[in-house]
Amino acid sequence: MRFAKEMRKYWKFAYYAAKSDLRAEVANSYLNWLWWILEPLSSMLIYTIVFGIVFKTEEKYFPIFVFIAITVWDFFSRCLSSSVRVICIHNKKDVLMWKGASEDIELSVIFPVYNVAKYISKCLETVTQWKAPYVEFMFVDDGSPDNSAEIIKEYQKEDSRIKLIQKENGGCASARKKGLELARGRYVGFFDPDDFSAEDMYKKLFSKAISGDYEVAYCGYNQYFENSNTIERVTDMLGEPYVYGVHDDRLIKQLMYCLRIAIWREIYKREFLIKNQITFYEDIRRFDDLPFKVEVYARAKSVIAVPEYLYYYRLERPGQDVSCDDERLYVHFPIFQYLDDYIGKIKDRRLLDYLQVIKIQTHLWAVGKIQKKYVKTYVKKMKEDLQKNAGFLRTLLLIYRYVGKKEIWTYILAYANCAYMCKRRITKQELREKKMTKKQVIALQRLKELEGNG
């Protein structure tokens, strides 16, 4: 089976080489012996056809035609390998440099634009530093009342890869969906224009994605706190086995609940999204990335991670979805209605359990954040939502296994309609976690001071 998979992967790369000068070598893998067999085999075949059948002669000119055949084969091999340099780490391939076809768009990056004039210049300057001609940057102006569009037009004069699409206001999901419909790239990414990234983020993501024709590639990200101008790395699934690429269905499905909802540090194969009808729900006005992320990892067959923190997610900005603490958090319930319908069609009990875990994580976060006057209503809706896919005991087992033992009593309080006690418990837990984090920061600063004095 492994041999058959590697053979299929090799022929895929050969196809991309012919189409857009792309080739990932099978050299340095256990298929290396294939080259040593094909080379003399091709020589013998050419000799047999030309002299044994056409000229009906024997071995008189054999050395000359062996030399010609080997030369032709070597030339063919060199032409293919000239477009891609490959390094093998733990028998895994990683593309270091790729020469794409200038007339094709290989990567489309979509930016939903609304009231981000203050931040969009930094965004533009970081993402456009990678000068690849096969990338398009699609800024979808969602009826923004500020001068964001004018700023984009100024940058557009200097960089023809920047595209501006203007539409009536319909929300972030509507803007992302519009960009996805117009995208031409083999891969697509979604970037929030109030954030910024490392200059080579998309280069590294794209290189990883094409190294194994992966459907999804993602990297780590940082939280950037605007008020204090501080940066915190976010712990995520960046280690083994994901860093080497994963095709195991069980490991990929686990990312539904293990991986944080952060679609802006990922790229997706556009063909995969179209095939599985994965898009954005326009009637969802916020948190539209939640259903998108769940649907992606419910359907994906191959995923790879870049073990670097390349995206900077801006926090403490006015108007952000994550800052809302009122009835706007009720949006979670229509979102999970969509996901119940989508995952229900797949008919996989494991996926329903993973969706239940996501619901628990999301609802408990919302209960801890929402204002006190909305808690009772939210907890009531939460209880009804959690009972759709699993009973009380099954939900307890899922919390114990995937969320944490501390949350069991929180769920029991919610189930018993003790809304305020449930919120109080979550709030106390968050305060304890923040206190621990603060102590860790002070200890780290003290350690640096001691090192500096030493």
C-alpha positions, 0 to 999 in steps of 0.5 A: 500500500505504501509503495502504491501511494508513493507511486501515485504521489510521484506521478502527480508531481510529474503531471505538475512538472509538465503543467507548470514547471513543478516537480518534487523529486522522489530522490532520497526516498526508498523509491530512489532505486526506481531511477537505477532501473528505469535508466538502463531499461529505457536504454535497452528498450530504445535499442531493441525497437530501433535495431531489433525491429526497425533495422533488424540488426544485432549488437554492432552499434549497441554502445553508441545507442546506449550512450544516446539513450542514457544522455536523453534520459539524463537530460529529461531528468535534469530538466524536470528537477531544475524547477524545484529544490527538495530537502529531505528531513526524516524522509519527508520532502519539503520544497525550498524554492519553486519556479511557477508559471508566470501566466497562472495564478497559483495562490489567491489571498482574500481580504474582507475590508470594512473600517480598517483604514488605520491598519490596512497599510501595515497589512499590505506592506507585509503580505506583498513583500513576497514578490511571486508573480503567481499570487493575487491579493483580492481586497473585497471592499464590503461597503466600507465608509472610511477611506480603506478603498483609496489606500488600496488603490494607491498600493495598486498603482505599485503592485499589479497583483493587488485587486480591488472588488467593491460591493454593498455591505453584507458582512464579513462572510459575504465579502469572503464568499465573494472573493472565493467566487472570483478567486483563480488560484489553485490555493486560497487564503483568507487574511483579516486586513487589520492584522499583519504577518511575517513577510514570508508567511504565504511563501512558506505555506504555499511551499509546504502545500505543494510539496505533497499536494496537501489540501490544507496548510497552516502555521502558528500565530501570535496574539498582538495586544494593541494597547500594550504593544505586546505579543504572545505566542499561541500554543497550537498543533504545530508538532509531530505528526502534522509538521511532516504532513498527515493523511490519516483520517483520524488525526485530521478529524481531531483538528476539528476541536484541537486546532484553534479557529483561526482560518487566516493562518491557513491556505486551502486547495480551491478544488477541495473547497468547491468539491465539498461545497465549503463556503461562507454562510452570508446570513451569519454576521459574525464568527463565520470562520467557525463553521468554515473551519469545522467543515474543512477538517471534517472533509480534508484528506491531507493536512500539513503544518508549518512549525513557525508563528507567522501571523499576528492577530490584533486584539483590543481593536474596537468592533471586533467580534471577540470583544462582544459580550451581549446578545450578539453571542446568540449567533452561536446557535444558528451556526451550530444549526448549520453544522448539525445539518452539515455533519449530520449528512456525513453520518459519522458518529465520531464527527458528531462527538467532535462537534459536541466537543466544539459546542461545549468549548464555544458555549462555555467560553461564551457563558464566561464572557456574556453579560450577566443579564443575558446568562440565563437565556444563553444557558437555556439555549445552550442546554437545548443545543447540547441535547441535539446530538448527545445525551447527558451522560455521553456529553459528560464522558466527552467533557471528561475525555476531551475538554477537562475534568474541571468543566464537568461541574460547570456543565452539570450546573448548566444542565440544572439551570443554575445559570449564574452559578455556572458563570461564576465558576467559569469566571473564577477559573479564568481569573485563576488562569490569568493569575498563573499566567501573570506569575509566569510572566513576572518569573520570566522577566526576573530570569532575564534580569538575572541573566543580564546581570550575569 
